[in-house]
Amino acid sequence: YAYTKGDFNLMASIPYFNQFRFKPNGYDYKNQGGFFGIGLGAEYYYSNRKFINVTANILTDVVTPVPAPVDDDSEIQENFTSYNVSVTDNYQLGKFTLGYGINYAANQWHYTYDSYFGSLLDEDVKENNHNIGLIVNGYVKFYKYFFLGAVYRPSVYKFNAPKKWQYESTFSLDLVFKLPVVKHNK
């Protein structure tokens, strides 16, 4: 299935595996991996092999690779979530696509410490960083409308931090379904 100039697709994605690297204010870098998320987007082919894509997604750090209840009663818990909106310019070469662009991220880190000694030692910290940075992606088509890819989102500027120029990033393995809305024949 080849896309041509004038084609317009809607898309849904599942960022299946996500790796987070956040820098909360006043803390060292925090790293964690996890599973799942959801994304929605649209793309327009402005030439036969080039298209613009706009995508919004949520990345999570669910502990298991399949949806299952997990009872984690440990003292310390860290949760990572990232809300992203990106615009990319993409190039299609056969079954492969490569893209680059700009990304806005609202990265959330939530740290909870529930001590066994009572609430005097308990700690609950939640930090939201609003960042802007880049996005780079690569996908391979493995079935008519299905694509599997890798997405890297390095952020370089924090809007709401005392130190504005700081690195944060997310990396995702992404499964995408594209739904053709407008299809032009060659």
C-alpha positions in Angstrom: 0.0 0.0 0.0 1.8 3.1 -1.2 0.9 6.6 0.0 0.9 9.5 -2.5 0.6 13.3 -2.6 -2.7 14.4 -1.1 -3.2 11.3 1.1 -4.5 12.0 4.6 -4.5 9.4 7.4 -5.7 9.2 10.9 -3.6 7.1 13.3 -3.8 5.4 16.6 -0.7 4.1 18.5 0.3 2.1 21.5 3.6 3.1 22.9 4.2 -0.5 24.1 7.5 0.0 26.0 8.7 3.3 27.3 12.0 4.4 28.9 12.0 7.6 31.0 14.9 9.9 32.0 13.6 12.8 34.1 15.4 15.5 36.1 13.1 16.7 38.9 14.1 20.0 40.5 16.4 19.4 43.4 16.9 15.7 42.7 19.3 13.6 40.6 18.3 12.1 37.3 15.5 9.5 37.6 15.3 6.6 35.2 12.6 4.0 34.8 11.1 1.8 32.1 7.5 0.6 31.8 4.8 -0.4 29.4 1.8 1.1 27.7 0.3 4.4 26.6 -1.9 5.7 23.9 -1.5 8.1 21.0 -3.7 9.7 18.4 -2.5 11.6 15.3 -3.0 12.6 11.7 -0.6 12.8 8.7 -0.8 14.5 5.4 1.4 13.6 2.4 2.6 16.9 0.8 4.5 14.9 -1.8 4.7 11.3 -2.9 7.3 10.3 -0.2 7.1 13.1 2.3 4.4 13.8 5.0 3.7 16.0 8.0 2.5 14.2 11.1 0.9 15.7 14.2 0.6 13.3 17.2 -0.5 13.6 20.8 0.3 10.7 23.2 0.5 9.6 26.8 3.3 7.4 27.9 3.1 5.4 31.2 5.3 3.0 33.2 2.9 0.1 33.9 5.0 -2.6 35.5 3.9 -5.6 33.5 4.0 -6.1 29.7 0.4 -7.4 29.7 -2.5 -5.8 31.6 -2.5 -7.5 35.0 -3.2 -6.5 38.5 0.0 -5.9 40.5 0.1 -5.6 44.3 3.2 -3.5 45.1 3.3 -2.9 48.8 6.9 -1.7 48.9 7.8 1.4 50.9 9.1 3.4 48.0 7.2 3.9 44.7 8.2 6.1 41.7 5.8 6.6 38.8 6.6 8.3 35.5 4.1 9.7 33.0 4.7 11.8 29.9 2.1 13.8 27.9 3.5 14.7 24.4 2.4 16.7 21.4 4.7 16.6 18.4 5.0 17.7 14.8 7.3 15.8 12.5 8.5 16.0 8.9 8.8 12.4 7.6 10.2 10.6 4.6 9.0 7.3 3.3 11.3 4.8 1.6 9.5 1.6 0.7 8.4 0.0 4.0 10.5 2.4 6.1 9.7 5.9 7.3 12.1 8.3 9.1 11.0 11.5 10.8 12.3 14.5 12.8 10.6 17.5 14.4 9.7 19.3 17.5 8.1 17.9 20.7 6.3 19.5 23.7 6.3 17.3 26.8 4.6 17.5 30.2 6.7 15.0 32.2 5.4 13.9 35.6 7.4 12.2 38.3 5.6 11.0 41.4 7.6 9.7 44.4 5.9 8.1 47.4 7.6 6.9 50.5 5.3 5.1 53.0 7.3 4.2 56.1 6.4 1.4 58.4 6.9 3.9 61.3 4.0 6.2 60.7 3.1 9.3 58.8 5.8 11.5 60.3 8.4 9.9 58.0 6.1 9.5 55.0 6.9 11.6 51.9 4.8 12.3 48.8 6.5 14.4 46.0 4.9 15.1 42.6 6.7 17.2 40.0 5.5 18.3 36.6 8.0 19.6 34.1 6.9 21.3 30.9 9.6 20.9 28.3 10.3 21.5 24.6 12.7 19.6 22.5 13.2 17.4 19.5 11.7 14.1 18.3 13.2 11.5 16.0 11.4 8.4 14.8 11.8 5.4 12.5 9.1 2.9 11.5 8.8 -0.2 9.4 5.5 -1.3 7.9 4.9 -5.0 8.7 1.3 -5.3 7.5 -0.9 -3.2 5.3 -1.9 -0.5 7.8 0.3 -1.5 10.8 3.8 -0.1 11.6 6.3 -0.8 14.3 8.8 1.8 15.3 11.1 3.6 17.7 10.6 7.1 19.0 13.2 9.2 20.8 12.1 12.5 22.4 15.0 14.5 24.0 13.8 17.7 25.7 16.4 20.5 26.2 14.4 23.4 27.7 12.2 23.4 30.8 9.6 26.2 31.0 9.0 25.9 34.8 12.4 25.1 36.3 15.0 27.3 37.9 17.6 25.9 35.6 15.9 26.2 32.2 18.4 24.3 30.0 18.2 20.7 31.2 18.0 17.4 29.5 15.1 15.0 29.9 14.0 12.3 27.5 11.6 9.5 26.7 12.1 6.5 24.3 9.3 4.3 23.1 8.7 1.2 21.0 5.5 2.1 19.2 2.9 0.1 17.4 0.8 2.3 15.0 -2.4 1.7 13.0 -3.0 4.1 10.1 -6.6 4.6 8.8 -6.7 6.1 5.3 -9.3 8.9 5.2 -8.4 10.5 1.8 -6.6 8.4 -0.8 -5.4 9.8 -4.1 -4.4 7.3 -6.9 -1.2 7.8 -8.8 
